[in-house]
Amino acid sequence: MKRILERFIDYVQIDTESAEDAGVVPSTKGQFDLAHKLAEELKGLGAVNIKVDEHACVTAKVTSNLGSGKKAPSIGFIAHLDTAPDCSGKNVKPQVFENYDGGEIIINKEKDIVLNPKNTPELLDYVGNTIVTSDGTTLLGADNKAGIAIIIDALENIKNNPDIKHGDICIAFTPDEEVQGGAELFDIEGFGADFAFTIDGDGIGEFNHETFNAADAHVECKGVCIHPGAAKNKMINPIVLANEFLSALPRTEAPETTEGREGFYYVYEISGDTDVAKIDLLLRDFDRDSMENRMTFLRAIVAKINEKWGKDYVTIDIKTQYYNMNDFLEGQEHIIETAIEAYRQCNLEPRIVAVRGGTDGSTLSRRGLPTPNLFVGGHNYHSVSEFASVEAMEKAKDVVIKILELYAEKA
């Protein structure tokens, strides 16, 4: 069994599912379990300054081997510890399918969870590969334990091959990426990297230096409650107000009707009765001005409803979650250019994909650490049909090493 596969299977069996609204980072204890395990592994790989902080963030450094007089940038590689709360991460039971033949992969016959090129065309990129899935009762955890395995495997390769030249390598495994908590607390100055890469992407060959701009909106509708038998011209039903708000959202700008660089409004939770109704939704757009227009549009809907009913029965609170990382990479084009060259030298034609989501790199780039994103070879994240290719993980490891070598050559 390939070493990177052994590591990956080991990591995914540690429950690190994060939790929404926990009020503390990390949001779950299991992230500490994996953090301490990784800290021990880093000791055996020649890393120094190994630390697990109070938020379960693991940081370490592998010192440059360029010798005196040569200086390459300090490059960071980052993956996150947690798995998404959208789907259980407890008792993950990995399944390994060797030499994938291009047909069906039956993940769970009883639950009729099947991968095939009709519902998952990306599978055809991995014919002949070793494919890993869960047993269909949980997610797999390739997001982002494949990234962790890739980083650790790269460090082992570097330790065992001193002819691989590199500057200082800064390593971090971060908590609560899935619930957007860890990156804001990350000690960028203490990390010591000039720039970094998250290894948290999708299919083989993808490279990401753009993400959505993101905001979270909370709408509250209050009304006037009265016995329905005497309600004429008196009752103001919050559920009716909520329906008016929802009806004003453009149906062509929802997640299920958009793709590529198109933004959307995503209503993800509704609750209510005749006293109060609440709507929670997400706003996403790649362009900063377009995102501002989306916020203005929602506020205008609220204002129009209140004007109709003659009082401020509806309120809205909008908070920015993260920004498009590309807005903060201006003047740092060498990072993108060198990564693309590394892909090509590893016999991969890079596919530049704007991420319809966010990464820790979105927050870190905004905070001053430029951090684009490399692939891991995984798909169907946050679901029981998640899968990953072992060969794609190994290729991502090769890209990590090649990035280090390219910068070392320039030293």
Helices and strands as residue ranges (DSSP letters): H 3-12, H 30-43, E 48-52, E 58-62, E 75-80, E 95-97, E 105-108, E 113-115, G 121-126, E 131-133, H 142-160, E 169-174, G 183-185, H 188-191, E 195-199, E 206-208, E 213-222, G 228-230, H 238-247, G 251-253, G 255-257, E 264-272, E 276-285, H 288-309, E 314-322, G 325-328, H 333-345, E 351-352, H 360-366, E 373-374, E 378-379, E 387-389, H 390-409
